[in-house]
Structure formats: structure tokens, C-alpha cells
Amino acid sequence: MTLVIKKINEEKLREFKAEAIRRGLTLSEAIEQAIDLWLNKVRDNEEREENNKVFEKMEREILSKYHDKYIVIAKGKFIGAYNTLEEVQEVLKKLNVSHAIVYNPSKDIKEEGEWLGGSLSL
């Protein structure tokens, strides 16, 4: 496919091309990677917003029903309540999500972070 882009900052384009070369990529490969990164960021932000909406909507219920549990919100919905962080980790691995909220009211911990396939990065 041929793509024509008008009114692009020439200095940024030169820097982008130079970085692509340093990484051993063609310009089209570098642009595809940049598009993928941008789209993933947009999707992650949308997922984060959905998870936060669910948390806000359920906060009172969570405090009253799940006082001693770790609750998990991911993919824009309440996933469940778990006794240990190990159980949370197993659930998140199976869900294959990039963002999740893990909250334990009894520990006054609300951890929100990027799920990187094996650990919660805050």
C-alpha cells in the first residue's frame, strides 16, 4: 500500500528514520510498530477507564461484602473475590489482560497496574 503523509514535521521524520535504521528496521516496519504501540495504548486506556468505572460503581458493595478478600476487576467487569494474591495471579494469567484492579478492603490496598503476564507492575 502506498501512503502519502502531508504536513509532517521534517525534523521528527528524520529522527524517526534514523532510529529505525539504528534498530535495523525499514521505515515501513518502524511505522507499523509505532501504529501498534499507539493502538495498544489507546486500548489500554479504554480498558483502564472501564475498570475504574466498575470499581466506582461497586465500591460500597465491595466494602460490605468482600472485606477480607482480594477483589479483581478486569476487562471492564468484576471478575471475583479471592483469598490470596496467588489466586489473583492465577486468575489474571488465565484472563490474559493488560490492566486490572486488585483491591483488599481489609488491608486498605487498592492496587491498579499493568498486568505483565506474571506480576503486577505498579
C-alpha positions, 0 to 999 in steps of 0.5 A: 500500500502506498501512503502519502503523509502531508504536513509532517514535521521534517525534523521528527521524520528524520529522527524517526528514520534514523532510529529505525535504521539504528534498530535495523528496521525499514521505515515501513516496519518502524511505522507499523510498530509505532501504529501498534504501540499507539493502538495498544495504548489507546486500548489500554486506556479504554480498558483502564477507564472501564475498570475504574468505572466498575470499581466506582460503581461497586465500591460500597458493595465491595466494602460490605461484602468482600472485606477480607478478600482480594477483589479483581476487576478486569476487562471492564467487569468484576471478575471475583473475590479471592483469598490470596494474591496467588489466586489473583495471579492465577486468575489474571494469567488465565484472563490474559489482560493488560490492566486490572484492579486488585483491591483488599478492603481489609488491608486498605490496598487498592492496587491498579497496574499493568498486568505483565503476564506474571506480576503486577507492575505498579 
